[in-house]
């Protein structure tokens, strides 16, 4: 039978460890919360006034929206003087994707190997590029859709430049520049790897000519694809066939029935 370690003993060891390696709070001065980072020489700065004899700092960053969803090491900087209370370094921000939700972290130590807490700044924007226009749109331009009420609209985007995408669609609005156009929508599409997929469900009253495009965004900038056209000539389940309203279909069926009766009577008198 294994014996457990008394809780009091664990607490005593923890207190001893803290007394040997005290923890202090560092402050990330640059980049500031909600600040912007750009260029090949972006400044990183960490300040520590209570950690005497600052020796070094390591900077990290991450953004859940990008490929840098785990902490990425941006660099290590050593102190050049025992009296310094802050450390500065620069890094090439082009090595990480553009986004507007980065967190920056600094972990610092002094000559006694005391470590500061991992203090962060949040909501930092990295802005170096503009997304390329989405390509390989589907369905193809001037497509006629007569099969289903729900329709997917897809495009390919440049993964390293994109963190989100949108489907913009409207009826009878070739330039998609009128948000008051019938059925106008600029809704978030599903973004995965290099693919964007948006969906639109058309009702029986929405037959006609629609225009759409996919928009790629990096959280700060966006780029639109070309505008494509799709003709909706048949709604899906429960909708009219071939764009003919149900009442018109009923009238047409009744008229055809009367025509058959008339033809039958005429044939009787010809005998």
C-alpha positions as CSV (number, residue, x, y, z in Angstrom):
1,X,0.0,0.0,0.0
2,X,1.4,3.4,-1.0
3,X,1.7,6.1,1.6
4,X,0.5,9.6,0.7
5,X,2.6,12.6,1.4
6,X,1.0,14.8,4.1
7,X,-0.5,18.0,2.9
8,X,1.5,20.0,5.5
9,X,4.8,18.6,4.1
10,X,3.8,19.6,0.5
11,X,2.9,23.2,1.7
12,X,6.2,23.4,3.6
13,X,8.2,22.4,0.5
14,X,6.3,24.9,-1.7
15,X,7.0,27.7,0.8
16,X,10.7,26.8,0.8
17,X,10.8,26.8,-3.0
18,X,9.2,30.2,-3.2
19,X,11.7,31.6,-0.6
20,X,14.6,30.3,-2.7
21,X,13.2,31.4,-6.1
22,X,10.9,34.4,-5.4
23,X,8.4,35.3,-8.2
24,X,8.0,38.9,-9.3
25,X,5.7,40.7,-11.7
26,X,7.2,42.0,-15.0
27,X,5.4,44.5,-17.2
28,X,5.4,44.3,-21.0
29,X,5.7,47.9,-22.2
30,X,5.8,47.2,-25.9
31,X,3.7,46.2,-27.7
32,X,1.0,47.7,-25.6
33,X,-2.4,46.2,-25.1
34,X,-4.6,47.0,-28.2
35,X,-1.4,48.2,-30.0
36,X,-0.2,47.5,-33.5
37,X,2.9,45.6,-34.6
38,X,4.4,45.8,-38.1
39,X,7.6,45.7,-40.0
40,X,10.9,43.9,-39.7
41,X,12.1,45.7,-36.6
42,X,9.2,45.6,-34.2
43,X,10.1,46.6,-30.7
44,X,9.7,44.3,-27.6
45,X,10.2,45.8,-24.2
46,X,9.8,44.3,-20.7
47,X,10.2,46.3,-17.5
48,X,10.9,44.9,-14.0
49,X,11.5,47.2,-11.1
50,X,11.3,44.7,-8.2
51,X,13.5,42.0,-9.8
52,X,17.0,43.3,-8.9
53,X,19.8,42.4,-11.1
54,X,17.7,41.6,-14.2
55,X,19.6,39.1,-16.3
56,X,17.4,38.1,-19.3
57,X,14.0,38.0,-20.8
58,X,12.3,35.7,-23.3
59,X,9.4,37.0,-25.4
60,X,6.5,34.8,-26.7
61,X,3.4,35.4,-28.7
62,X,0.2,33.5,-29.7
63,X,-3.2,34.0,-31.4
64,X,-5.9,31.3,-31.4
65,X,-7.0,32.5,-34.9
66,X,-3.7,31.7,-36.6
67,X,-1.2,29.0,-37.1
68,X,0.5,30.5,-34.0
69,X,-2.2,29.2,-31.7
70,X,0.5,27.9,-29.4
71,X,3.2,30.1,-27.8
72,X,5.8,31.1,-30.4
73,X,9.3,32.1,-29.1
74,X,10.2,35.5,-30.6
75,X,13.6,35.8,-29.0
76,X,15.9,36.0,-26.0
77,X,17.7,39.1,-24.7
78,X,20.4,39.3,-22.0
79,X,21.1,42.3,-19.8
80,X,24.2,44.2,-20.4
81,X,24.2,45.9,-17.0
82,X,23.3,44.7,-13.6
83,X,21.6,48.0,-12.8
84,X,19.1,47.8,-15.7
85,X,15.4,47.3,-14.9
86,X,14.1,46.8,-18.5
87,X,15.2,44.9,-21.6
88,X,14.5,45.8,-25.2
89,X,14.9,43.8,-28.4
90,X,13.3,43.8,-31.9
91,X,11.9,41.1,-34.1
92,X,10.7,40.6,-37.6
93,X,6.9,40.6,-37.3
94,X,6.5,39.2,-40.8
95,X,7.3,35.7,-39.4
96,X,3.8,35.5,-37.8
97,X,0.4,35.8,-39.5
98,X,-1.6,39.0,-39.5
99,X,-4.4,39.1,-36.9
100,X,-6.0,41.4,-34.3
101,X,-6.0,39.2,-31.3
102,X,-2.4,38.4,-30.4
103,X,-1.1,38.0,-26.9
104,X,2.5,38.9,-26.1
105,X,4.4,37.5,-23.1
106,X,7.7,38.2,-21.4
107,X,9.4,35.8,-18.9
108,X,12.3,37.4,-17.1
109,X,15.0,36.2,-14.6
110,X,17.5,37.9,-12.3
111,X,21.0,36.9,-11.2
112,X,19.6,34.7,-8.4
113,X,17.5,32.9,-11.0
114,X,14.3,34.3,-9.6
115,X,11.7,34.3,-12.4
116,X,9.0,36.9,-13.1
117,X,5.4,35.9,-13.7
118,X,4.4,35.4,-17.3
119,X,2.9,38.8,-17.8
120,X,1.0,39.5,-21.1
121,X,-0.5,42.2,-23.2
122,X,-3.6,41.3,-25.2
123,X,-5.6,42.3,-28.3
124,X,-2.4,43.3,-30.2
125,X,-2.8,43.7,-34.0
126,X,-0.1,42.4,-36.3
127,X,-0.6,44.1,-39.7
128,X,1.9,43.5,-42.5
129,X,-0.1,42.2,-45.4
130,X,-3.5,42.4,-47.1
131,X,-5.2,39.0,-48.0
132,X,-5.1,37.9,-51.6
133,X,-8.4,37.7,-53.4
134,X,-10.2,34.4,-53.0
135,X,-10.2,32.2,-56.1
136,X,-11.7,29.0,-57.5
137,X,-15.2,30.1,-56.7
138,X,-18.0,27.5,-56.9
139,X,-20.7,27.2,-58.2
140,X,-19.3,28.6,-61.5
141,X,-20.4,32.0,-62.7
142,X,-23.8,32.2,-64.4
143,X,-24.8,29.0,-62.8
144,X,-28.5,27.9,-63.0
145,X,-29.6,26.2,-59.8
146,X,-32.7,24.1,-60.0
147,X,-32.2,21.4,-57.5
148,X,-32.3,22.4,-53.9
149,X,-33.3,25.2,-51.5
150,X,-29.9,25.2,-49.7
151,X,-26.8,26.1,-51.6
152,X,-23.2,26.1,-50.7
153,X,-20.8,28.8,-52.0
154,X,-17.1,28.0,-51.8
155,X,-13.7,29.6,-52.5
156,X,-10.0,29.0,-52.0
157,X,-8.0,31.6,-49.9
158,X,-4.3,32.1,-49.1
159,X,-4.1,30.3,-45.7
160,X,-1.1,32.4,-44.3
161,X,-3.0,35.7,-45.0
162,X,-6.5,34.7,-43.9
163,X,-8.1,34.2,-40.4
164,X,-11.7,34.5,-41.4
165,X,-14.0,34.9,-44.4
166,X,-17.5,36.0,-45.3
167,X,-20.2,35.2,-47.9
168,X,-21.8,38.3,-49.4
169,X,-24.9,37.8,-51.4
170,X,-27.9,39.8,-52.7
171,X,-30.7,39.5,-55.3
172,X,-30.6,41.8,-58.4
173,X,-27.5,43.7,-57.2
174,X,-24.6,43.1,-59.6
175,X,-22.1,45.1,-57.7
176,X,-23.2,44.0,-54.2
177,X,-22.7,47.6,-53.1
178,X,-26.3,48.1,-51.9
179,X,-26.9,46.7,-48.4
180,X,-30.6,47.5,-48.9
181,X,-30.9,45.1,-51.8
182,X,-33.4,42.2,-51.4
183,X,-31.8,39.4,-49.5
184,X,-28.5,41.2,-48.8
185,X,-26.3,39.3,-46.4
186,X,-22.7,39.5,-45.3
187,X,-22.5,36.5,-43.1
188,X,-19.5,34.7,-41.7
189,X,-18.5,31.6,-43.7
190,X,-16.8,28.5,-42.4
191,X,-13.0,28.9,-42.7
192,X,-10.8,25.8,-42.6
193,X,-7.2,25.5,-43.9
194,X,-7.4,27.2,-47.3
195,X,-11.2,26.8,-47.9
196,X,-14.1,29.1,-47.2
197,X,-17.7,27.8,-47.4
198,X,-20.9,29.8,-47.0
199,X,-24.4,28.7,-47.3
200,X,-27.7,30.3,-48.3
201,X,-31.2,28.8,-48.2
202,X,-33.6,30.1,-50.9
203,X,-37.4,30.2,-50.2
204,X,-40.1,29.7,-52.8
205,X,-40.5,33.5,-53.0
206,X,-36.8,34.1,-53.9
207,X,-36.5,32.8,-57.4
208,X,-34.5,34.9,-59.7
209,X,-31.0,36.3,-60.3
210,X,-28.6,36.5,-57.4
211,X,-25.0,37.8,-57.1
212,X,-22.4,36.7,-54.6
213,X,-18.7,36.8,-53.6
214,X,-16.4,35.6,-50.9
215,X,-14.5,38.0,-48.8
216,X,-11.1,37.1,-47.1
217,X,-10.0,38.9,-44.0
218,X,-7.0,38.9,-41.6
219,X,-8.9,40.7,-38.9
220,X,-7.7,44.1,-40.0
221,X,-7.8,44.1,-43.8
222,X,-10.1,42.3,-46.3
223,X,-10.1,41.5,-50.0
224,X,-13.1,40.6,-52.1
225,X,-13.3,37.9,-54.8
226,X,-14.9,38.6,-58.2
227,X,-18.7,38.8,-58.2
228,X,-20.4,35.7,-59.5
229,X,-24.0,35.2,-60.6
230,X,-26.4,32.4,-59.9
231,X,-30.0,32.0,-61.2
232,X,-32.4,30.4,-58.8
233,X,-35.2,28.9,-60.9
234,X,-36.4,26.2,-58.5
235,X,-36.8,26.2,-54.8
236,X,-36.1,23.1,-52.8
237,X,-38.4,20.8,-50.7
238,X,-41.9,22.2,-50.5
239,X,-41.2,24.9,-53.2
240,X,-42.6,25.3,-56.6
241,X,-41.4,23.2,-59.5
242,X,-39.6,25.1,-62.2
243,X,-40.5,28.4,-60.6
244,X,-44.3,27.9,-61.2
245,X,-46.4,28.8,-58.0
246,X,-48.6,26.0,-56.6
247,X,-51.8,27.8,-57.5
248,X,-50.7,28.2,-61.2
249,X,-49.8,24.5,-61.2
250,X,-53.3,23.6,-60.0
251,X,-55.0,25.8,-62.6
252,X,-52.9,24.3,-65.3
253,X,-53.8,20.8,-64.2
254,X,-57.5,21.6,-64.1
255,X,-57.4,23.2,-67.6
256,X,-55.7,20.1,-68.9
257,X,-58.4,17.9,-67.4
258,X,-61.2,20.0,-69.1
259,X,-59.3,19.7,-72.4
260,X,-59.3,15.9,-72.1
261,X,-63.0,15.8,-71.4
262,X,-63.8,18.1,-74.3
263,X,-61.7,15.9,-76.6
264,X,-63.5,12.8,-75.4
265,X,-67.0,14.3,-76.1
266,X,-65.9,15.4,-79.6
267,X,-64.7,12.0,-80.4
268,X,-68.1,10.5,-79.4
269,X,-70.1,12.6,-81.9
270,X,-67.7,11.8,-84.7
271,X,-68.6,8.1,-84.5
